[in-house]
Amino acid sequence: MKLGLEGKVAVVTGASKGIGAAIARELAGEGCSLALCARGEEDLSVLAGEIRSSSTVDVFSSPADVTDADQVIRFRDEVVTHFEKVDILINNAGRSYPGNFDTLTDEDFMNDYNVKSLSHIRVSRAFLPALRECDSGRIVNINSIHGHHADARFFTSSVNRAASIAFARTLALALAPEGICVNSVNIGYVLTPQWSNVHQRVRPDMEADEFFADMGSREVPMGRMGRPEEVAGIVTFLASERASYMTGASIDVGGGQ
Ligand SMILES: NC(=O)c1ccc[n+]([C@@H]2O[C@H](COP(=O)([O-])OP(=O)(O)OC[C@H]3O[C@@H](n4cnc5c(N)ncnc54)[C@H](OP(=O)(O)O)[C@@H]3O)[C@@H](O)[C@H]2O)c1
């Protein structure tokens, strides 16, 4: 299947590790140039160098925190100056936020909302003028299955990802007349660096491989945790020309969860 991504420019937030890095690699493999951000510069530069050496696409990277409006605008300006256009925005940056209802404060909820939901709003707003100028703008927001399937062990995610999924759906309706497609991909348990915090918190006495295999077999209908590459394919499809009549969709990638 030809995805029609050659020559396009995609912005990927939170691109230095895990799912964001897998999405960046997959898009580059389809001939899509990349603008990558994360807070830490080192991992970002390593990934940008790896993609440059294994493909012919242009890769721009710059550290930026999606919870900081000034950094988002600065990143947007750098990207637009570098590429003079943006076709695709992947709102991926995020992290897990531990705590149960007895321990979480209002501030915790606000901080988590800032990372998981407001960042999608902020970054989408920043790149919308550029997306409006291209032929077929795409926004893909990485969310969580907990946004529609609450789990008290992932309390803030269950609350704030619900808002985030609603944002993607509402933005899709607002932008549909302009032909800009906005979709959500909701992740289940996908093995990335984010999960080492869970391992350390829950069962530091257990070997990591054993902990993740046990978790996958107990909690996921397919009996295992996912790999970042298993998310990157659907995200790349949604970013492509072949997804031209899909907007407002909310797609789970969770092994049946
Ligand atoms: N893995 C899962 O099972 C799972 C499940 C549900 C949802 N998700 C969501 O999927 C997305 C990717 O998760 P992942 O598992 O790949 O996580 P990860 O391995 O921890 O990677 C997160 C990426 O986001 C960046 N990042 C974090 N906070 C940021 C910020 N404020 N501004 C800019 N960049 C930031 C990180 O780099 P720096 O730390 O250097 O900034 C890193 O590149 C997240 O939104 C996550 O919540 C994942």
The ligand as a Tripos MOL2 file, in Angstrom:
@<TRIPOS>MOLECULE
LIG
   48    52     1     0     0
SMALL
NO_CHARGES

@<TRIPOS>ATOM
      1 N1          3.4600    2.7510   27.1270 N.am      1 LIG1
      2 C1          2.2120    2.5640   27.4790 C.2       1 LIG1
      3 O1          1.7990    1.4630   27.8720 O.2       1 LIG1
      4 C2          1.2340    3.7220   27.3890 C.ar      1 LIG1
      5 C3         -0.0970    3.4980   27.7880 C.ar      1 LIG1
      6 C4         -0.9980    4.5320   27.6590 C.ar      1 LIG1
      7 C5         -0.6070    5.7530   27.1510 C.ar      1 LIG1
      8 N2          0.6970    5.9400   26.8040 N.ar      1 LIG1
      9 C6          1.0770    7.2570   26.3000 C.3       1 LIG1
     10 O2          1.8570    7.1260   25.1320 O.3       1 LIG1
     11 C7          2.7730    8.2310   25.0550 C.3       1 LIG1
     12 C8          4.1780    7.6960   24.8890 C.3       1 LIG1
     13 O3          4.5000    6.9280   26.0350 O.3       1 LIG1
     14 P1          5.7700    5.9850   26.1660 P.3       1 LIG1
     15 O4          5.3100    4.7750   26.8470 O.co2     1 LIG1
     16 O5          6.4880    5.9060   24.8720 O.co2     1 LIG1
     17 O6          6.6120    6.8380   27.2300 O.3       1 LIG1
     18 P2          8.1840    7.0100   27.4300 P.3       1 LIG1
     19 O7          8.9010    5.8160   26.9700 O.co2     1 LIG1
     20 O8          8.3480    7.4670   28.8350 O.co2     1 LIG1
     21 O9          8.5300    8.2270   26.4470 O.3       1 LIG1
     22 C9          7.9220    9.4740   26.6640 C.3       1 LIG1
     23 C10         8.5210   10.4740   25.6920 C.3       1 LIG1
     24 O10         7.8970   11.7400   25.9260 O.3       1 LIG1
     25 C11         8.8830   12.7170   26.3100 C.3       1 LIG1
     26 N3          8.2390   13.6370   27.2360 N.ar      1 LIG1
     27 C12         7.7450   13.3750   28.4640 C.ar      1 LIG1
     28 N4          7.2280   14.4950   29.0050 N.ar      1 LIG1
     29 C13         7.4130   15.4740   28.0820 C.ar      1 LIG1
     30 C14         7.1100   16.8470   28.0610 C.ar      1 LIG1
     31 N5          6.5110   17.4470   29.0920 N.pl3     1 LIG1
     32 N6          7.4340   17.5650   26.9710 N.ar      1 LIG1
     33 C15         8.0570   16.9750   25.9130 C.ar      1 LIG1
     34 N7          8.3660   15.6870   25.8770 N.ar      1 LIG1
     35 C16         8.0460   14.9390   26.9650 C.ar      1 LIG1
     36 C17        10.0410   11.8790   26.8800 C.3       1 LIG1
     37 O11        11.2990   12.5190   26.7940 O.3       1 LIG1
     38 P3         11.8310   13.5170   27.9620 P.3       1 LIG1
     39 O12        11.6160   12.7980   29.2570 O.co2     1 LIG1
     40 O13        13.2490   13.7710   27.6230 O.co2     1 LIG1
     41 O14        10.9950   14.7450   27.8390 O.co2     1 LIG1
     42 C18        10.0060   10.6880   25.9190 C.3       1 LIG1
     43 O15        10.6110   11.0160   24.6910 O.3       1 LIG1
     44 C19         2.5850    9.0170   26.3490 C.3       1 LIG1
     45 O16         1.7200   10.0980   26.1300 O.3       1 LIG1
     46 C20         1.9830    8.0050   27.2790 C.3       1 LIG1
     47 O17         1.2580    8.5880   28.3500 O.3       1 LIG1
     48 C21         1.6210    4.9580   26.9030 C.ar      1 LIG1
@<TRIPOS>BOND
     1     1     2 1
     2     2     3 2
     3     2     4 1
     4     4     5 ar
     5     4    48 ar
     6     5     6 ar
     7     6     7 ar
     8     7     8 ar
     9     8     9 1
    10     8    48 ar
    11     9    10 1
    12     9    46 1
    13    10    11 1
    14    11    12 1
    15    11    44 1
    16    12    13 1
    17    13    14 1
    18    14    15 2
    19    14    16 1
    20    14    17 1
    21    17    18 1
    22    18    19 2
    23    18    20 1
    24    18    21 1
    25    21    22 1
    26    22    23 1
    27    23    24 1
    28    23    42 1
    29    24    25 1
    30    25    26 1
    31    25    36 1
    32    26    27 ar
    33    26    35 ar
    34    27    28 ar
    35    28    29 ar
    36    29    30 ar
    37    29    35 ar
    38    30    31 1
    39    30    32 ar
    40    32    33 ar
    41    33    34 ar
    42    34    35 ar
    43    36    37 1
    44    36    42 1
    45    37    38 1
    46    38    39 2
    47    38    40 1
    48    38    41 1
    49    42    43 1
    50    44    45 1
    51    44    46 1
    52    46    47 1
@<TRIPOS>SUBSTRUCTURE
     1 LIG1         1 GROUP 0 **** ****
